[in-house]
Amino acid sequence: MNLLNTIFHFYLDGFRQMTLGRTLWALILVKLFVIFVVLRIFFFRPAMQGMTPEEKQQHVAGQLARPLNSP
């Protein structure tokens, strides 16, 4: 348990003394927000929204059964 405590305090002190690193972490968090929230809302809408479970099963089976070169 003492080793885990030492490792935790090592990283905690490192993050406290950061100057440029905080800006970089903020940039990383903003980019992740854009990737997972904004792009999901505008580009990756659920394709089977509003379908019943039976319709979803038929849709997936149809997509799996179609040839690769057809649209």
C-alpha positions as CSV (number, residue, x, y, z in Angstrom):
1,M,0.0,0.0,0.0
2,N,2.9,2.3,0.7
3,L,4.2,1.9,-2.9
4,L,0.8,2.9,-4.3
5,N,0.7,5.9,-2.0
6,T,4.2,7.0,-3.2
7,I,3.2,6.6,-6.9
8,F,0.0,8.6,-6.3
9,H,1.8,11.4,-4.7
10,F,4.5,11.4,-7.4
11,Y,1.9,12.0,-10.1
12,L,-0.1,14.4,-8.0
13,D,2.9,16.6,-7.4
14,G,3.8,16.4,-11.0
15,F,0.4,17.7,-12.1
16,R,0.5,20.5,-9.5
17,Q,3.8,21.8,-10.8
18,M,2.7,21.8,-14.5
19,T,2.5,25.1,-16.4
20,L,2.4,24.3,-20.1
21,G,1.0,20.8,-19.4
22,R,-2.3,22.2,-18.1
23,T,-2.8,24.0,-21.3
24,L,-2.1,20.8,-23.3
25,W,-4.5,18.8,-21.1
26,A,-7.2,21.4,-21.6
27,L,-6.6,21.2,-25.4
28,I,-6.9,17.4,-25.3
29,L,-10.1,17.5,-23.3
30,V,-11.7,20.0,-25.7
31,K,-10.7,17.8,-28.7
32,L,-12.2,14.7,-27.0
33,F,-15.4,16.7,-26.4
34,V,-15.6,17.6,-30.0
35,I,-14.9,14.1,-31.2
36,F,-17.3,12.3,-28.9
37,V,-20.1,14.9,-28.5
38,V,-20.3,17.3,-31.4
39,L,-19.5,14.8,-34.2
40,R,-21.9,12.3,-32.7
41,I,-24.7,14.8,-32.7
42,F,-24.2,16.0,-36.3
43,F,-22.7,13.1,-38.2
44,F,-23.3,9.8,-36.4
45,R,-27.0,9.7,-35.8
46,P,-28.5,6.4,-34.8
47,A,-29.5,4.6,-38.1
48,M,-32.2,2.4,-36.5
49,Q,-33.9,5.0,-34.3
50,G,-37.6,4.5,-34.1
51,M,-37.6,0.9,-35.3
52,T,-39.1,-2.0,-33.4
53,P,-36.8,-4.9,-32.4
54,E,-38.2,-7.0,-35.2
55,E,-37.5,-4.3,-37.8
56,K,-34.0,-3.9,-36.4
57,Q,-33.4,-7.6,-36.7
58,Q,-34.6,-7.6,-40.3
59,H,-32.4,-4.6,-41.2
60,V,-29.3,-6.1,-39.7
61,A,-29.9,-9.4,-41.4
62,G,-30.4,-7.7,-44.7
63,Q,-27.2,-5.7,-44.3
64,L,-25.2,-8.8,-43.5
65,A,-26.7,-10.8,-46.3
66,R,-26.1,-8.3,-49.2
67,P,-23.1,-8.6,-51.5
68,L,-20.1,-6.3,-50.8
69,N,-20.3,-4.4,-54.1
70,S,-24.0,-3.4,-53.9
71,P,-25.0,-0.1,-52.2
